[in-house]
Amino acid sequence: MTNVIEVRGVRNQFGRQVVHDGLDLDVRRGEILSVVGGSGTGKSVLLRTIVGLNRPAAGSVSVFGEDLLGLPAARRAAIEQRFGVLFQKGALFSSLTVAENVALPLVEHAGLKAAEAARLAALKIALAGLPANAGEKYPADLSGGMIKRAALARALALDPDILFLDEPTAGLDPIGAAAFDELILTLRDALGLTVFMVTHDLDTIYTITDRVAVLAQKRVLVNDRLAVVADFDDAWIREYFHGPRGRAAAQAVPPAQRAPHNLSHGGQA
């Protein structure tokens, strides 16, 4: 399978605190990869490093076959425009409506005129599963689930190749989380996206994830199909996947319905 992201030997350090040391990770084209790990293992730090918001102390990050850390600024910016990022709390601009939030990258990065950006923003809002009148609302007027979808619409604004999601179902009720999972799966299949997702949600992992990467000991301990990862000989992995919540999530999803849903997207190892 083709790798769209290759992380090699990355070291992330903040002062004396070393978060990652010698971290390697591959993300395959078209897959939904879930990144899990205990508190403090640097899941969000890894995401921010790949998308260019954090520069590692050592190592390389290659996307689409190009080393992002060594590229000229203009070329790097062009590649980063192929990323869509949904931050954990949405990170919407509170002073802008949903439509204005979604239109902003179309104006700032794609150079569209306001009217054309507004038209495309309406399409992205509908694609994220929001009603048409949601575009007129401000973030303060939205429910938690609507904020997630509005942030997703903005992440999709520039037609990205890779979608980065940081705890996308955090704070959602079970029904809302399940609906969001199905939306991500539908968008992946319809748009041919690659999805890099930081999550703690075991239901999400069992229902839509193709592979799981576990962060531990400052590196990726294992990155494979769920069945392989769940049987990996590690105390945290055993507790996470075979504890009460892990068993409940596994029992809730019959094996025939578990990811990968579409093997052509690279779910198999």
ABEGO torsion letter per residue (X at the ends): XBBABBBBGBBBBBEABBABBGBBBBBBBGBBBBBBEBBGAGAAAAAAAAAGABBBABEBBBBGGBBAAABBAAAAAAAAAABBBBBAAGGBBAABBAAAAAAAAAAAAAGBBAAAAAAAAAAAAAAAGBBAAAAABBAAABBAAAAAAAAAAAAAAAGBABBBBBGAABGBBAAAAAAAAAAAAAAAAAAGBBBBBBBABAAAAAAABABBBBBBGGBBABBBBAAAAAABBBAAAAAAAABAAAAAAAAABBAAABOBABAAAGABX
